[in-house]
Amino acid sequence: MRHSEAMPADDVITSTANPKVRHLVELRKRRVRDAEGVTLVEGHAELVLALDAGVRVRTLYCCVDLVTDPDRLALAENLAARAVPVVRLGRAAFAKASYRESPDGWLAVVPNPERALSALTLRDHPLVLVAESVEKPGNLGAMLRTAEAAGVDAVVAASPMTDWGNPNVVRASKGTVFAVPVASAPTAEVVDWLRAAGVTIVVAAPGADRILTDVDLTGGVAVVVGAEHDGVSDEWLEVADAPTRIPMAGRVNSLNVAASAAVVLFEAVRQRGLP
C-alpha cells in the first residue's frame, strides 16, 4: 500500500488552529471527555491492543511522516474499510494534538472504557483489584498492566481522584485499560458490591498484623490498595476481612501503590497455581 493510496496528500491538515486539532486538545479535559463519552488512544501498539479488545474507533488521526514502519499504514486502510473516518495530520498539527513526548503518528478517539459497577461480571472465585483515591494516572496505568498480566477480573477505582479515560492512564496502561473491565464508584458502594459478590476483602496496610503469605488468596478475593500518601482509609480497614502487610527487610515500611498491588496480585497468582 502506498501512502498516497491510503491517505491522499492533499487531504493533510497542517494548521494547528484547525477545528479538528483544537478538538483533540480539548479532549484532554475530563469534562469534555465525559460530555462526549470518549477518550484518546495514542500509539500504534496501544491502538492495536485496544482493537484486539473489541474497541470501536470513532476517528483515527495519522501523521504519515512520523510512521517509521510503512507496513503499519495497513491499520489505517483497514479502519477506513470499516467506515472509520481517517484524518491525516501534518507534523505540526499532530504535535499539537499529541500528548506524548515522542509521538509515533497514531492517535484515535474511542469510547470511554469505564463501565458501571453493576455492569461488571465476575467469574467464580474472582480476583478484583480496588484502588482507593489513587491520584497519579501513571500509578493507575501501571496497576492496569499488572492486573491484565495477573488475569484480574476487574479493577475498580473507589472514591476516584482521576478518571479511567484520562489519556495519561491510557498511555501508562499501554492500552490494557481496554482489556481489563474498569469501573468507578464511591467507597461505600464498592464495599456493598463486594459484599454482594461474596468475596474476601484483603486490604494492604503497612501496620497490619498478618503478613501477605499467611493470607489465603485462593478464593474470591478483592485486593484493596490506597492513595499514594495516606494509604487506605479507615473505612476500608473497618470492613477488611484480612488486613495484610507485605514483609519487608529494609527500613522503608511501604512501597509505591502500584508496586504494592503487583506484589499482592502475584502472590494470589502463585497461590492459585496459575501459569
C-alpha positions in Angstrom: 0.0 0.0 0.0 1.4 3.4 -1.0 0.9 6.4 1.3 -1.0 8.3 -1.3 -3.4 5.4 -1.8 -4.4 5.3 1.9 -4.5 9.0 2.6 -4.1 11.5 -0.2 -1.5 14.2 0.4 -4.0 17.0 -0.5 -6.2 15.9 2.5 -3.4 16.6 5.1 -4.3 19.0 7.8 -1.3 21.2 8.5 -2.8 24.1 10.6 -2.5 23.8 14.4 -5.6 26.0 14.6 -7.8 23.6 12.6 -11.0 22.8 14.5 -10.3 19.1 14.5 -6.9 19.6 16.0 -8.3 22.0 18.6 -11.0 19.4 19.5 -8.3 16.8 20.1 -6.6 19.2 22.5 -9.9 19.9 24.3 -10.3 16.2 24.9 -7.5 16.3 27.4 -10.1 17.9 29.7 -12.2 15.5 31.7 -15.4 17.5 31.4 -15.1 17.4 27.6 -14.4 13.6 27.6 -17.2 12.9 30.0 -19.7 15.0 28.0 -18.8 13.1 24.8 -18.2 9.7 26.4 -14.8 9.3 24.7 -11.1 9.2 25.4 -7.9 9.2 23.4 -5.6 6.4 22.5 -2.2 7.4 21.3 0.5 5.0 19.9 0.3 2.1 17.4 0.9 -0.6 19.9 -1.8 0.8 22.3 -4.3 1.2 19.5 -3.7 -2.4 18.3 -4.3 -3.7 21.8 -7.5 -1.7 22.1 -8.7 -3.0 18.8 -7.9 -6.6 19.8 -10.1 -5.9 22.9 -13.0 -5.0 20.7 -12.8 -1.3 20.9 -14.5 0.6 18.0 -12.6 3.6 16.9 -14.7 6.7 16.3 -12.0 8.6 14.4 -8.4 7.8 13.6 -5.7 10.6 13.2 -2.5 9.7 11.5 0.8 11.5 10.7 2.4 9.5 7.9 5.7 11.5 8.3 6.1 10.0 11.8 5.3 6.4 10.9 8.6 4.6 10.8 7.3 1.3 9.5 5.2 1.7 6.3 3.6 -1.7 6.9 1.8 -0.2 9.8 -0.2 2.0 7.5 -2.3 -1.0 6.7 -4.0 -0.3 10.0 -5.4 3.0 8.6 -6.6 1.2 5.5 -8.3 -1.5 7.5 -10.1 1.0 9.6 -11.1 3.1 6.6 -12.6 -0.1 5.1 -14.8 -0.4 8.2 -16.1 3.2 7.6 -14.0 4.7 10.3 -13.0 8.3 9.4 -9.3 8.5 8.9 -7.8 12.0 9.2 -4.2 12.7 8.1 -2.3 15.4 10.1 1.0 17.1 9.3 3.8 17.1 11.8 3.0 20.4 13.4 -0.7 19.6 13.7 0.0 16.2 15.1 2.5 17.6 17.6 -0.2 20.0 18.8 -2.7 17.2 19.3 -0.3 14.7 20.8 0.2 14.3 24.5 3.3 12.1 24.2 6.9 13.4 24.1 7.9 11.2 21.1 4.7 10.6 19.1 4.7 7.8 16.6 1.9 9.2 14.3 -1.1 7.4 15.7 -4.0 8.9 17.7 -7.6 7.7 17.9 -10.8 8.9 19.5 -12.6 5.9 21.1 -15.4 5.3 23.6 -14.6 5.7 27.3 -13.6 2.3 28.7 -15.3 2.9 32.1 -18.5 1.0 32.8 -21.0 1.0 35.7 -20.1 -1.0 38.8 -23.3 -3.1 38.3 -22.3 -3.9 34.8 -19.1 -5.8 35.9 -19.4 -9.6 35.6 -17.3 -11.8 37.9 -16.4 -15.4 37.4 -16.3 -18.0 40.3 -13.5 -17.2 42.7 -12.8 -13.9 41.1 -9.7 -11.7 41.7 -10.5 -8.0 41.9 -8.2 -5.0 42.4 -9.6 -1.9 44.2 -7.6 1.3 44.1 -8.8 3.9 46.6 -8.3 7.6 45.8 -5.2 7.0 43.7 -4.2 10.3 42.2 -1.5 9.7 39.7 -2.6 8.4 36.3 0.8 6.7 35.9 0.1 4.6 39.0 -3.4 3.6 37.8 -1.9 2.7 34.4 0.8 0.6 35.9 -1.7 -1.3 38.0 -3.8 -2.0 35.0 -0.8 -3.6 33.2 -0.2 -5.7 36.3 -3.9 -6.6 36.5 -4.0 -7.7 32.9 -0.9 -9.8 33.4 -2.3 -11.4 36.5 -5.7 -12.3 35.0 -7.7 -9.9 37.2 -11.4 -9.9 36.6 -11.9 -6.2 37.2 -10.2 -3.0 38.5 -12.4 -0.6 40.5 -11.5 2.9 41.4 -13.0 3.6 44.8 -13.7 7.3 45.5 -11.6 8.1 42.5 -9.3 11.1 42.1 -8.9 10.7 38.3 -10.9 9.0 35.6 -10.2 5.9 33.6 -10.4 7.9 30.4 -7.6 10.1 31.3 -5.2 9.9 28.3 -2.3 9.5 30.7 -4.0 6.5 32.3 -4.5 5.1 28.8 -0.8 5.7 27.9 0.6 4.3 31.2 -1.6 1.2 30.9 -0.2 0.6 27.4 -3.8 0.1 26.3 -4.7 -2.5 28.9 -7.4 -0.2 30.2 -9.4 -1.6 27.3 -8.5 -5.2 28.0 -9.5 -5.3 31.8 -13.0 -4.2 32.8 -12.8 -1.0 34.8 -15.4 0.9 36.9 -15.5 3.7 39.5 -17.8 4.3 42.5 -17.8 5.8 46.0 -16.1 3.6 48.6 -19.4 2.7 50.3 -20.9 1.5 47.0 -17.8 -0.6 46.2 -17.9 -2.2 49.7 -21.6 -3.1 49.2 -20.9 -4.5 45.7 -18.0 -6.7 47.0 -20.2 -8.0 49.9 -22.9 -8.9 47.5 -20.4 -10.8 45.4 -19.3 -12.7 48.4 -15.6 -12.0 48.0 -13.0 -11.7 50.8 -11.7 -8.1 51.2 -7.9 -8.1 51.6 -6.6 -4.7 52.5 -2.9 -4.0 52.1 -1.7 -1.8 55.0 1.8 -1.5 56.5 0.5 -1.7 60.1 -1.4 -5.0 59.6 -0.5 -7.9 61.9 -0.7 -10.7 59.3 1.9 -10.9 56.5 0.8 -11.5 53.0 2.0 -15.1 52.6 -0.2 -16.1 55.6 -3.4 -14.9 53.9 -5.4 -17.3 51.8 -5.9 -15.7 48.3 -7.2 -18.8 46.5 -10.9 -18.0 46.8 -12.9 -14.9 45.7 -10.7 -12.0 46.7 -10.7 -8.2 46.4 -7.2 -6.7 46.9 -7.5 -3.1 48.2 -4.7 -0.6 47.9 -4.8 3.0 49.0 -3.8 6.5 48.0 -0.1 7.4 47.4 0.4 9.4 50.5 -2.2 8.3 53.0 -2.7 4.6 52.1 -6.1 3.0 52.6 -8.8 4.9 54.6 -10.2 3.8 57.9 -13.4 2.9 56.1 -11.6 0.1 54.3 -9.7 -1.0 57.4 -13.0 -1.3 59.3 -14.5 -3.7 56.7 -11.4 -5.6 55.9 -11.7 -9.4 56.2 -7.9 -9.8 56.0 -5.7 -6.7 56.6 -2.3 -7.7 55.4 1.2 -6.3 55.1 4.0 -7.0 52.7 7.0 -8.4 54.6 10.0 -6.0 54.3 13.6 -6.4 55.5 14.7 -2.8 54.9 14.0 0.4 56.7 11.2 1.5 54.3 7.9 0.4 55.6 5.8 0.8 52.5 6.0 0.5 48.7 4.7 2.6 45.8 1.0 1.8 45.5 1.5 0.2 42.0 4.3 -1.9 43.3 2.3 -3.0 46.4 -0.6 -4.0 44.1 1.8 -6.0 41.9 3.2 -7.9 44.9 -0.2 -8.8 46.3 -1.7 -9.8 43.0 1.1 -12.0 42.0 1.1 -13.7 45.4 -2.5 -14.5 44.6 -1.4 -15.9 41.2 1.3 -18.0 43.0 -1.2 -19.4 45.4 -3.8 -20.2 42.7 -1.1 -22.1 40.8 -1.7 -20.1 37.6 0.9 -20.5 34.8 
